[in-house]
Amino acid sequence: MQVRTAQRGRMATAVAAALMHFAAQAQQASDTAAEAPTAAETATPAAAPADGLKLERIVVTGTARGQSKMKTSVSVSTLDDDAIARAVPTSAAELLRSIPGLRAESSGGEGNANITVRGVPISAGGSRYVQMQEDGLPVLQSGDFNFITPDSYVKIDGTLDHVEAVRGGSASTLASNSPGGIINFISKTGDNKGGSIGITRGLGYDQTRYDFSYGAPLTDKTRFFIGGHYRTGEGIRPTGMSTESGGQIKGNLTHEFDRGYLRLSFKHLDDKAPTALPVPVSVTGGRISEIAGIDPRTASFYSPYWVQDVSLAKGNGKVSSNVNDGLAVKSDTFGVALSLDLGQGVALTDNFRHARNSGRFIGIFPADNGAVGTYTIATGPQTGQAYNGRAFHAVVFNTSIDDAGNTLNDVKLSKTWALGGGKLTGTAGLYTSLQDLGLTWNFNEYQLQAKTGSPALLKTASATPGYIGPAWGNCCMRAVDMEYKLVSPYANVGWEDGPLNVDASVRRDNQRATGSANIATGGTYYDPATQQMVNYKASHTSYSVGGNYQLQRNLSVFARVSDGVAFNADRILFGTPLDGSAPISINTVKQAEGGLKWRQGGASAFVTLFHAKTAESNYEATTRISTANRYSAKGVELEAAYSAGDFRINGGLTLTDAKITGTAPGQEAVIGHTPRRQAKAVYQLAPSYVIGDATVGVSLIGTGKSWADDAHTITMPAYHVVNATVQYQVTPQAAFTLSANNLFNKLGYTEVEGDGHAARAIAGRAVKASLQYAF
């Protein structure tokens, strides 16, 4: 244990030391130059030099009106094309691990990730406190729906221009259900004529992907962009068959006016891929160890020897599903964005989108870690033969995403007045959201070989091969039909006077939830008499106040306090009454933060001190246990960059001291403990170097050890992952890229079941080659 702690400490120290070393060199060089200012320096100030963090870049996420990073009083990061390529992402969540201050447990495959920001806990699946957006509007209004997470509907391809990630601050008031932060995936819009086509092939695993994109002007005021991808194959984790297929196509059409623009956009997504759930492990003395034959980095229990999973439909009919379909998502969206300068300092913007979202989540979850014995094989070419080995009870999480569609609109009007020596800007907005949620849960239990590589079902008393019955005492045959309406007026006032920027904002979120939920009687039929009717209202007023002062051209300091809310959605169904007769629990986050932004020459740094207090309520559907916890977390977040000629390096370090400060009655033993899965140190380091026609990049992402449970009985070891990429420019238009995710095939656990029988880990090494042609 002491060795691992020392290793983690040395790694974190090395990251910080490397970044500060480059910064110090740049500062020393600039100090020498400053001793003899040139004529240019004493004349009209020149444009600020470029820096790795692009502090002069205008950001539109988490701000009332676009503002540069150097002037805004929020912690915000951006990822452009180069940074995205260096991250070698296999999913949207995998990409987010490259951003300091973000915690993205990207071990679920191409979706189903858990995401939060520094200081805010991961205590429920998905991204409860962080809103994931595409082009300024939420993908899903709630980030923690059961079995359906926003990252499942976000795909990384050539349609993505860049990512903006805001931690804390004004996210509480400039979006809904986002007190922790906002992650905005911003699309290309055809500003530059041209496009590309590409093909990528997995090396050592079966995956082929095709990408394309193209944008160009149609007239002098109208332009378009279209792009997407399609891929097929087995995937990174071996399944014994083709389990990946599908892709997306996105496009937009922009017409510019003399004082604004109108943009129409669409997306069609139809995709399926395996989802990775925990696999059987053993825990002894709080330490996790692998079970023979099951490697958590590669284990997959999808198999050509599965029978069809027969489940209950909402109308009490039967539905047959292919277990190997994994996570299937469909989305069709249409959007309209309008921006107008009305003159005399008045601006109007309106952002609208309608989405039809659906799909199915099928994953295989171990109910236990199995037992060695003598069994009879029930499926596959060895049917009827004896099997002497380990078998476990496999629960098929089969949830139909009947409807996750939404209709969203954000309209705001702002006006700027010249006042004294500065300018005052007032913004008033109204955000409305209608989010549907239709889910049908079915959890059937089977007996399965405890091995990877096409496991077979084993004979049970049932006539259906491998079938045991409904899982966990018929708890989880459920029908959910909900509608969540959100009406959120908000206002922001900002003052700018030379180096000073101050702003204050307030938001009133009003949620109305209606619908019904039911648990199937005996797991066999839905009885109208047991249906739970839902009809309640919840509201909260959020605020955020911050300021930024530019001490000199290359140095700014900022501070901010905020209070925000994340409303509960289906995670409180089947708990307390939801017909309006009882109080409705909400989740709140209060934050204070402050720091500095600095640059000199090719070096830049963004340092934030933070303190977050979270109060939340949960209801665990499978255990039927309600919890009400409070958390407090303090820490520091560092993002830094340095560039010199053909060399660039970006990195980050987040240090967090988090505690559980309150619980529900009877659970007081965990007070004072560090929250589950919260490491004290998380770090990133991404150097790259251009050598002639080749570019070499490396991305190091690491995390310190953490506790797997609030009771502190199981330890998740520290680990780090190295991703690498080499790109060679064959011709000015053609480029060949070789990349590796988890180059050294490290084992890293991201979550462990409370009793220690199962754990989920990041995927093992995945190497791929791609050829791209630009035109």
N, C-alpha and C positions, 0 to 999 in steps of 0.2 A: 504494500500500500504506500509506504514512504517513497519507494522507488518511482512509482507511477506519479505521485504528487510532485516529486522533484522534476521528473521529465516534463510534466505539464507546465510547471513554473519556468523551467529553462526555455521551453518552446515559446511561451507567451512573452518572456523577457527578450528573447531573440527577435521576435517580431517587432516589438516596440523599439528595441535598440537599432535595428536596421532602418526603420523609418526615421527615427530621430537622427541617425548618423547622416543620412542623405540630407535631411533638413538643415543640420548644422553646417555641412559643407556649403550648401547654397547660401546660408546666412553669412558665413565667413567671406565667401566670394563677394557678396553684395556689400558687406561692410567695407571691404578693401576698395571697391569701386566707388563707394559713397564718399571716400576721403577727397576725391577730385571730381566733382560733378562736371558734366559736359555742358556745352551750350544748349544742347537739346533739352537737357534735364532742367535747366533754369528757365527755359522758355515755356511755351504752352504745354501743359501736361499731355504726355503721349498716352495712347491706349494701354491699359494694364497688360502685362505680359501673360502669355498663355500659361496655364497651370494644369496639372493632372486632374484636379477635382473640378475644373471648369467653373470656378466660383462666379464668373460673370454671366454664366448661362441663365437665361430666363426660364423659370419653372412656373408651371400653371397649376400644379397639384398642391392643395392645401393653402392656396392664396386666393384672396378675393379678386385680385387682378394680377396678371403675370409680373413677376419680380425676380431679380437676380438672386442667386444664392448668397452673394456677398451682402446684400441689403436686407434679406428676409430674416426673421427671428424664429425660424424653425430649423430642425435638423433634417436635411434633405440630401439624398444621394441620387445620382443618375448613372445609368448604365447605357453606353452607346454600343455600336456594332462591334468594336474591337473588344470591349470588356465582355460582351456576351459570348464572343467566339472563344476568349481565353477561359471562360467558365466551363466550357464543354457541357452544356446542360442537356440532360435527358428528359427534363420536364420543366414546367414553369417554376415549381418549388425548388428544383435543383439550382436554377439560376439565382433564386433569391438568397441562397446561402452565401453568395459572393458579396452581399451588402452588409456592411457593419451595422450592428444593432438589430438585425433581423434574425429571428430563430425560425428556421424552416426545416422541419423533420421530413425530409424528402425520401422516405424509405417505403412509401406506399405504391411505387410504380409511377404511372403518368397522371395520377390524381390521388385524392384521399390523403392529402398532406395536412400536417398540423403546423400552423404558422402564427407567430406572435412577434412582439418587439421587446427590446430590452426593458426589464422591470415589470413586465406584465406576464402573468402565468399562462402556461398551457394546461388547462384543467378540464377541457372538453375538446372533442375532436374538431378539426377544421381551423378556422381563423375567427374566433368569436370577437376579438377586439381589433382586428385589422380588416379594413375594407379593400378588397381587390377590385380594381376598376379596369375597364377598357375604354379608352378615350374619354375619361372623365365621368363615367357612370358605372354603378356597381354591376358586377357580373351576376351576383345573387345578393338580395338585400340583407340576408343574414349569412354570416360566414360559417356558422356551426350547425347547419341542418344535419340531422342524422343521415349518414351514407351519401350525402351529396355536398361536395365542397366546391368553392369557386374555382380553385386551380384545375379541377377536372375539365372545365370549359375554356381554359386558356391554353393555347398551344404556341410554342415558340417556332417561328419560321421567318422567312424573308419579308413578311408583311409588317413585322415589328420594327419601328424606327428607334425607340429607346424606352427605358423604364425610369420613372420617377418614384422614389420611395420616401415618404415623410414619416418620421417617427415622432409621436406625441404632438404637442403644440396645437396648432390650429386645426388639426384633423378632427378634434372634438366638435368643432362648430361649423366647419365648411364641408362636412359630409355627415351622414347618419350611420349609426352602428359602427363607429370607427374611432373610439377614444384612444386606441393605441397607435393608430397610424393609417396611412393610405398608400397602397401600391398601385400605381397607374401604368398600364401597358398602353403606350401611345403608338398608333399606327402610322405608316408612311402614307403620304397623300399626293405623290406624284410631283413634288416640287422640282425634282431633277429628272430630265428625260433619260430613260434607259431601264434596263432590267437584267435578269439573270435566269439561267436554268442550271440545275444541279442534280447529281445523283450521289447518294451515300449508301455504303454497304458495310454491314457489320463484319468484322474479322474475328472468327472464332464463335460467332453466333449468327443466327439467321434473322437478318433484318435488312430490308431494302427500302430506301426512301427517295422520292422525287420531289424537288422543290422548283418553284417558278415565281417570278414577280416581274411586273412591268408597269411603268408610269410614264406619262407624257402629256403635254398640252394638246388640247383639241382646238382651241382658239387662243387669242391673246389673253382671255380672261377665264378660260375654262380648262381644267385639267382632270385627269383620272389616274387611278391606280388600281391594280388588281394583282392578286398573288395567292399562294397557298402551297399545300404539300399533300402528298399521298404516300403512305407506307404500308408495307405488309411483311409478314414473317412470324417468327417464333417469339422474338424478344430477347432481352438480356438474360433472364432466368429461364433455363431449359424447361419446356413443357411437353416435348415429344410430338408437337404438331404446330401448325400455324395458328397462333392465337392473337395476332395483331393484324388489323386491317382498317383502312379508312384514312381520313384527313379532313382538311378544311379548305375553303376558298373564301377570300375576303376582298372587298373592293370598295371604292368610294369615288364620288364625282364632286368636284369643287368648282363653284362659280364665284368669281370675285367681283364685288362692286367697287365703286370708287371709295366707299367707306365701310368695307366689311366683306363678308362672304357667306355663302350658303353651301352646305355640304350634305350630300346624301350618302349613306353607307349601308353595307349589308355584310352578313357573314352566314355561311352554311357550313356547319360542322356535323360530321357523321363518322364516329370513330369508336373502335373498341380495342382494349389492351388488357393484359393481365393485371390484376391488383395484388399487391404483396401484403399479406397479413402476418401477424406473429407466427412463429413456428415452434414446435416443442423444443424445450431446453431443460436443463436441470440447474437448480440453485442449491449450493451447499455453503453454509457459513456466510451467506450474503453474496457469494461469488457466482457468476453465471458461467456455465460450461456447456459445450455442445454435446448433443446426443449423437452417438455413432451413426453415420449414414445420413445425417441432416446438417448441411452447412448453411447457416442462416444467410450467407451472402448470395447463395444460388438456389436455395430451396424453393420449390414450387410444387403444389399438390394438384395443380391442373393435370389432367391425364386423359389420353384417349379411351381409358377404361372406366370412365364415369358413366353411370346411367343418367337418364333425364331426371331432373329434380322436379317432382310434381308438387305444386303448391296451391294454396287457397286464394282464389280471386275475391274481390270485394263483393261480388254478387253471389258468393258461395259456390261458384263453379270451380273447376280445376284448370290450372295452367301448367304446362310442361316447359321447362327451361333447360338449355344447354349450359351446364356448369362452366364449361370452358369459355363462355362468352366474356367472362371477367367483367371489367368496367366498360359499359357501353354508354356513350353520351351522344345526344343529338341536340343541335341548336340551330335555329333560324332566326336571324335578327335583322331589323331594319331601323336605321337611325337617321335623324335630321339634326344638324347643328347650324345655328344661325348666330352671326356676330355682326353688330351694326354700331358704327360711330354716328350718333345722332347730332353731333355738333355741340358746341358750347360746353365741352367737357362731359357730355352724357353718353354712356355706352350701354347697349342692350345685348345680352347673350341668352340663347335658349338652346338647351341640349335635350333631345328626346330620343328614346329608343324603346322598341317593342321586341320582346324575345319570346320565342316558343322553345322551351327547354324540356327535355325528357331523357330517359335512358333506363339502364338497369345496372345494379351493383351486385355482382356475385363474387364472393371471396370465400376461401376455405380457412376456417378458424379452428385451432385445436382446443377442444374442451378439456383435455388433459395432456400429459406428456407421454402417455401410453404405458404399456406393459409388455414384457417379453412372454411369449406363450406359443402354443400350437393352434393354428387357425386353418381354415379352408378358403382358398381363393375363390371368389365369386364372379369375377369379370376378367376379360382378357384371354389371351391364348393359353394360360395355365389354369383356366377354370376347373375346379374340382380337385386340384392338387393341394397337398399340404404346404403350409407356410409356417416355418419355425423362425420366429423373429419378433420384432416389436410392432405392435399395432396401437393406434390411438383413435379416440372418438373425434371425428371431424364434423364440425357444424358448418353447414353451408349457409352463409349470410346471403340470402337471395331477396333483394329488395327492388321492387319495381318503382322507378321514378316516373310515376304516371304524369305528373305535371309540375314543373318548376319554372314556369313562364313568369315573366314580369313585364310591366309597363312603367317606365320611369321618365320623369321630366324635371329638369332643373333650369329655372328661369331667374335671371337677376338683372337688376338695373343699377348702374353706378353713375355717380357724378363727382367731378373734381372741381374744386374751387381754389383759386389763388388767394392765399390768406397770409398777410404779412410777408415774410420772406420765404414762406414755404407753401405747401399745397395740402389741402384737406380732401380726402376721398371718402365718400359714403356709399355703401353698397347695401341693397335690400334684395333678398331673394326668397323664392318659394320652391321647395323640393317636394315632389309628390311621388309616391311609389305604391304600386299594387303588385304584391308578390303572392303567387299561388304556390301551394305545396300539397301535392298528392303523392302519398307513399303507400305501398303495400309490402309489409314485412312478412318474410317467411324464413324460419330457422329450422331446418330439418337436420337430424343427426345421423351420421353414418359411421361404420367401422372401416378404417383404411390402413393400408400398410404404411408404417413409419419410415418411408424412404423417399428420396427424390428420384426423378427419372421414371415417369409413367407408373406411379403406384396403382395397385388394383384394390378394389373393394373386397371385403372379406365377408364370409357367410355369417348371417345372423338368423334369428328365429323368423324374420319376415320373409315373405315370398319375393319382395323387392330386394335385389342384391345389395348387401351392405347396409340396408336401412334399419335404423334403430327406432326412430320416432321423432316427434317434435322435441326440440331442444329445451332444456332447462325448465321443465314442468309447464310446458305450453305457454311460456311467458311471452313469446315473441312472434306470434301471428297477429299482426296489427294492421289496421286500416286507418289512414290519416287523410283527411280532406280539409285543408285549411286555406284561409285567405288573410293576408296581413296587409292592411292599409296604413300608410305612413304619410302624414302631412307635417311638413317641417318648415316654418318660416324662419329666416335668419337675417342678421344684420351685422355689418362690419364697418367700423370707422377707422381710417388710417391717416396718420399725419406724417409728412415728410418735410424736413427742413434741413437742407444740406446733408451732413453726415448722420442725422438722426431720423430713424423711422420708428413710429409707435403705432400699434393697432390694438383694437379691442373688438371682440365679436361675441355674439350671443345667438343661441339656437334653441328653439322649442320643438322638441320631437313629440309627436302625438301618434301613438300606435293604436289601431283598432284590429282585434283578432276575432274572427268568426269561423265556425266550421264544426267539425266533429272528429272524434277518434274512438276507436273500438278495439278491444282485444277479443280474438276469436275464442269462443267457449270450447274448452277442451282441445283447442287447436284445430277444431274441425269445422266450425261454422260461425258466422257473425250473427249474433242475436240483437235485434234492434233494441231490446230492453236493456242491454248493457252499454249502449252507445253513450259516450260522454259528449255533451254539447258544450261548445266553446263560444263565449261571447263576452269579451272584456275589453277594457281600455287601459292603457298605460301611457304615462307622459313624463317628461323630464326636461328641465332647462339646463343647458350646458353653456359654459363660458370659456373664453380664452383671452388673455391679455399678455402682450409681449412687446419687446422693444429691441432695436438693434442700433448700435452706434459705431460708426466707422472712424476709429481713432486716427487712422491714416489710410492712404490708398490701399495698402496691403494688409490691413489688420482691422478686424471688426470684433466687437463683443456683443452678446445678446443674452436675453433672459426671458422666460415665459412661465406663466402658471395657467393651468387649465383644468376643467372638470367636464367629463363626458360620460356617455351611457351606451351600453350595448343591450338592446332588448332581447329577452329570451324568446325563443320560437318553440319548435316542437320538443325541445329537451325538457320542458316542464309539463308536457302532456302526461296524463295518468298519475300525476302527483296530487297537489292540492286542487280544490274546485276551481274551474276556470270559466264559470258562468257569470262572473261579476259579483258573486257573494262573498269572496275572500280577497284579501290584498294580493296583488301580483308582484312577484319578485323581479327585480331588475339587476343589472350588473353595472357598476360604476367604477370609473378610474379617475383619480385625482393626481395631477402631475405638476412638478416644479422642475425646471431645467434651465441651464445657462451654460455659456461657454464662449469660445472664440473661433474665428476663422482667420487663417493667416496664409500668406503666400509670399514667395520671394524667388524670382527667377523661375526655375523649373520645379520648385518645391511648393507644396501647399499642405495645409492640415486643417482639420475640422474637429474640435474637441468639445464634447458636451458632458456636463455633469447632470445627473438626473436622480429624481426621487419620485417613485410612483406608489400610490396606495390603491389597492383594488378590493372591492367588496362584491361578492357574487353568490349566486345560488345555483345548484345543480340537482338534477334528479336522474339517477342511473336506471335506465329502463330494465336492464337484465337483473339487477340486484334489488331494484325497488327501494333504494336508499337515497334519501334527500340529504344534501350537504349545504352548508352556508359558511363559506370561508372568507377571511380577510387576509390580505397580504401586504407587505411593505418591502420595497426594494430600492436600494441606493447603489449608485455606481458611476462609472465613467465610460464614455464611448469615444474612441479615437478613429478617425478616418484620415489617411494621409497618402500623398503621392509625390513622386519625383520623376523628372525626365531630364535626360541629357543626351542630345543627339539621337542615336538609334536605340537608346536604352530607356525603358519606362518601368516603373514599379508602383503599384497601388497596394494598399493594405489597410487593415483595421484591427482593432482590439477592443473588446467590450468586457469590462470587469463588473461583476454584479454581486452584491451582498443582499440576498432576499430571505425573508422570514415569513412564516405563517403567524399571524398575530391574533387570529380569532377563528372559532369554529362553532358548529352547532352543538347543543348540549350532548354530552356523552362522548365527544370526540376531542376533548381538551388535551389529550396526551400528545398531539402533534403540534401544539402551540410552541413556537420557538424553533421549529424545524425548518430546514430549507425546503421549499416546494419541490415536488417531484420533477425530475428532468431539467432542473435548473443548475447549470454549471457555473462556477465562479468566473471562468475565463473562456471566451470564445474569440477566435482570431482568424484572419484571412491575410494572405500575402500573394500577390500576382505580378511577378516580373515578366517582361518580354523584351526581346532584342531582335533587331532587323539586321540580317547579314546578307547583303546583296539582294538577291531575289527571294530570299527565305526569311520567314519570321518565326521565331521560336518563343512560345509562351508557356508558362507554368502557373498553376493556381493551387495554392495550399490552403486548405480549410481545416481548422481544428477546434476541438472542444475539450475542456477539462472534464474530470469525473463528476458524476452527479448521482443523486439518489433516484432509484426507480419508483419509490413509493414515499408518501408523506410520512410514514411511520419509520423510515430510515432502517429498513431491514435488508434491502438489496441495493448493491452498488453497481452502477453502470460505468465501466472503465473509460478513461480518457482515450481519445483517438484523434488522428489527423488523416486527411485524404489529400492525395496529390493528383491533380488533373493536368494533362499536358497536351500541347498541340504544336504541330509544325506545318506551316503553310509555305508552299513553293509556287512562285508566280512563273508558270511555264511560258506563257506569252502575256502581253499586256491585258488580254481578255480572259485567259484561262488560268485557273489556279487549282493546285492539288493540295489537299489537306489530310494529314494523318493525326488523329486525336485519340486520347485515352482518358476515360473516366475511371477514377480509383486505380491509378497506374500500378501501385504496389499491392493491390488486392487486400487492403486493410479490412479488418472486421470492426465495425462500429455499431453498437446497439443504440437505438433511439427510444425504445420503450420496452417495458417488461410488465407482464400481468402481476397483480398484487401478490398472488400466492407463488409466483416464480415458475409456473409450469410452461410458460411460453414467452417469447421475446421477438421483437422485430428489429432487423438490422438493415443498414444500407446495402445496396447491391455491390457485387464484386466487380472486378476489372471488366471494362467494356472498351474495346478498341474498334475504331471505325475509320474508313477512308472515304473521302469525297472528292468529286471533281465538279468544278463550277465554271460556267462560261458566262461572262458579263457582256452585254451589248447595249 
